């Protein structure tokens, strides 16, 4: 009973790992500030999806989701950590804020899968499932936002929202696969997730 309770508690190293992945999310969000040509339509091309998936695969579902939640809360508190160095509570109204929310779910789902299945293929499948969740839910949020509270471009449709997602999609698929392979190798060295 004590062993189970001990495994559920946060240790100092867990806080460090969560802080590390929150910081990586901040860096990944602002790659477009240094390379402004990486914005297509209303969607900036970032590394956030990669780091959110990696957080779940390496830290597990709960801690990965906490790392992504901390990133979101820091941004909502006003720190300029979202793409293009934006932040503040008004970010909830950004059409792309749905992607930030889904990072939490992506990390959680990817982490929960690899907590139960320890093979390299499970890591890759978990990463790809998380990628699909991020794209489907984030794009749907963006479409609804443009339709109801943001200024939608002329003739904006759900299909157009998905057209905007096509340029970053190959990059995110490749990075999701890479995240799966990389996280599997890291787990064998660091053994952050308990082996069942």
C-alpha positions as CSV (number, residue, x, y, z in Angstrom):
1,X,0.0,0.0,0.0
2,X,2.8,2.4,0.8
3,X,4.6,1.6,-2.5
4,X,1.4,2.6,-4.5
5,X,1.1,5.8,-2.4
6,X,4.7,6.7,-2.9
7,X,4.4,6.2,-6.7
8,X,1.5,8.6,-6.9
9,X,3.3,11.4,-5.0
10,X,5.3,14.1,-6.8
11,X,9.0,14.1,-6.2
12,X,11.3,17.0,-6.7
13,X,12.5,15.4,-10.0
14,X,8.9,15.2,-11.2
15,X,8.5,19.0,-10.7
16,X,11.8,19.6,-12.6
17,X,10.6,17.4,-15.5
18,X,7.2,19.2,-15.6
19,X,8.9,22.6,-15.5
20,X,11.3,21.4,-18.3
21,X,8.5,20.4,-20.6
22,X,6.5,23.6,-19.9
23,X,9.6,25.6,-20.9
24,X,10.1,23.5,-24.0
25,X,6.4,24.3,-24.9
26,X,7.2,28.0,-24.5
27,X,10.2,27.8,-26.8
28,X,8.4,25.7,-29.3
29,X,5.5,28.2,-29.5
30,X,7.7,31.1,-30.5
31,X,9.7,29.6,-33.3
32,X,7.5,31.7,-35.7
33,X,8.8,34.9,-34.0
34,X,12.3,34.1,-35.4
35,X,10.9,32.7,-38.7
36,X,7.8,34.7,-39.6
37,X,7.4,32.8,-42.9
38,X,6.2,29.8,-40.8
39,X,2.7,31.2,-40.6
40,X,0.1,29.8,-43.0
41,X,-3.3,31.3,-43.1
42,X,-4.2,31.9,-39.4
43,X,-2.1,29.0,-38.2
44,X,1.5,29.4,-37.0
45,X,3.8,26.4,-37.6
46,X,5.3,25.6,-34.1
47,X,6.9,22.7,-32.2
48,X,4.3,22.6,-29.5
49,X,2.6,19.5,-30.7
50,X,5.9,17.7,-30.7
51,X,6.8,18.8,-27.2
52,X,3.2,18.1,-25.8
53,X,3.4,14.5,-27.2
54,X,6.9,14.0,-25.9
55,X,5.8,15.2,-22.5
56,X,3.2,12.5,-22.3
57,X,5.4,9.8,-23.7
58,X,8.3,10.5,-21.3
59,X,6.5,11.7,-18.2
60,X,3.3,9.6,-18.4
61,X,-0.3,10.7,-18.7
62,X,-0.7,12.6,-15.5
63,X,2.6,14.4,-15.3
64,X,2.6,15.2,-19.1
65,X,-0.8,16.7,-18.8
66,X,0.3,18.8,-15.8
67,X,3.3,20.1,-17.7
68,X,1.0,21.2,-20.6
69,X,-1.5,22.7,-18.1
70,X,1.3,24.7,-16.4
71,X,2.3,26.1,-19.8
72,X,-1.3,27.1,-20.5
73,X,-1.8,28.7,-17.1
74,X,1.4,30.6,-17.3
75,X,0.3,32.0,-20.7
76,X,-3.2,32.8,-19.4
77,X,-1.7,34.6,-16.4
78,X,-0.1,37.1,-18.8
79,X,3.4,35.7,-19.6
80,X,4.1,36.1,-23.3
81,X,4.6,32.3,-23.9
82,X,2.0,31.6,-26.6
83,X,2.9,31.9,-30.3
84,X,4.2,35.3,-31.4
85,X,5.0,36.1,-27.7
86,X,1.4,36.6,-26.8
87,X,-0.3,35.8,-23.5
88,X,-3.1,36.9,-21.1
89,X,-6.6,35.7,-20.4
90,X,-7.9,37.2,-23.8
91,X,-5.9,34.3,-25.5
92,X,-8.9,32.1,-24.8
93,X,-10.6,34.0,-27.7
94,X,-7.8,33.3,-30.1
95,X,-9.0,30.9,-32.8
96,X,-6.0,28.7,-32.3
97,X,-6.4,28.5,-28.5
98,X,-8.1,25.1,-29.0
99,X,-4.7,23.6,-29.9
100,X,-3.3,24.8,-26.6
101,X,-6.2,23.1,-24.7
102,X,-5.8,19.9,-26.7
103,X,-2.1,19.7,-25.8
104,X,-3.1,18.7,-22.3
105,X,-5.3,15.9,-23.7
106,X,-2.6,14.8,-26.2
107,X,0.0,14.4,-23.4
108,X,-2.5,12.6,-21.2
109,X,-3.7,10.1,-23.8
110,X,-0.1,9.4,-25.2
111,X,1.1,8.9,-21.6
112,X,-1.7,6.6,-20.6
113,X,-1.1,4.4,-23.7
114,X,2.6,4.0,-23.0
115,X,2.1,3.4,-19.3
116,X,0.3,0.2,-20.3
117,X,2.2,-0.8,-23.5
118,X,6.0,-0.6,-23.5
119,X,6.9,-1.5,-27.0
120,X,8.5,0.8,-29.5
121,X,5.4,0.5,-31.8
122,X,3.1,1.4,-28.9
123,X,5.1,4.6,-28.4
124,X,4.8,5.5,-32.1
125,X,1.1,4.6,-32.2
126,X,0.5,6.7,-29.0
127,X,2.2,9.6,-30.6
128,X,0.2,9.4,-33.8
129,X,-3.1,9.1,-31.8
130,X,-2.2,12.2,-29.8
131,X,-1.3,14.0,-33.1
132,X,-4.8,13.1,-34.6
133,X,-6.5,14.3,-31.4
134,X,-4.7,17.6,-31.5
135,X,-5.5,18.2,-35.2
136,X,-9.1,17.2,-35.1
137,X,-10.1,19.0,-31.9
138,X,-7.8,22.0,-32.5
139,X,-9.0,22.5,-36.1
140,X,-12.7,22.1,-35.0
141,X,-12.2,24.7,-32.3
142,X,-10.6,27.1,-34.8
143,X,-13.4,26.7,-37.2
144,X,-16.1,27.4,-34.5
145,X,-14.0,30.4,-33.3
146,X,-13.9,31.9,-36.7
147,X,-17.6,31.3,-37.3
148,X,-18.8,32.7,-33.9
149,X,-16.4,35.2,-32.4
150,X,-13.4,35.8,-34.5
151,X,-13.3,37.7,-37.8
152,X,-13.5,34.9,-40.4
153,X,-12.0,35.5,-43.9
154,X,-14.5,35.7,-46.8
155,X,-15.9,32.3,-47.7
156,X,-14.4,30.6,-44.7
157,X,-15.4,27.0,-44.3
158,X,-14.5,23.9,-42.3
159,X,-12.6,22.7,-45.5
160,X,-10.6,26.0,-45.5
161,X,-9.7,25.4,-41.9
162,X,-8.3,22.0,-42.8
163,X,-6.5,23.5,-45.9
164,X,-4.6,25.8,-43.4
165,X,-3.6,22.7,-41.5
166,X,-2.1,20.9,-44.5
167,X,1.3,22.8,-44.5
168,X,2.3,21.9,-40.9
169,X,0.7,18.4,-41.1
170,X,3.6,16.5,-42.7
171,X,6.1,18.1,-40.2
172,X,3.9,17.1,-37.2
173,X,3.4,13.5,-38.5
174,X,7.2,13.1,-38.9
175,X,7.8,14.7,-35.5
176,X,5.2,12.5,-33.8
177,X,6.9,9.4,-35.2
178,X,10.3,10.8,-34.1
179,X,8.8,11.6,-30.6
180,X,7.7,8.0,-30.3
181,X,11.1,6.6,-31.2
182,X,13.0,9.1,-29.1
183,X,10.8,8.7,-26.0
184,X,11.1,4.9,-26.2
185,X,14.9,5.2,-26.2
186,X,14.8,7.8,-23.4
187,X,12.6,5.6,-21.2
188,X,15.0,2.8,-21.4
189,X,17.7,5.1,-20.0
190,X,15.8,7.3,-17.6
191,X,13.1,4.8,-16.5
192,X,10.7,7.7,-15.6
193,X,7.6,5.6,-16.1
194,X,7.3,2.6,-13.7
195,X,7.8,-0.7,-15.5
196,X,4.7,-2.9,-15.0
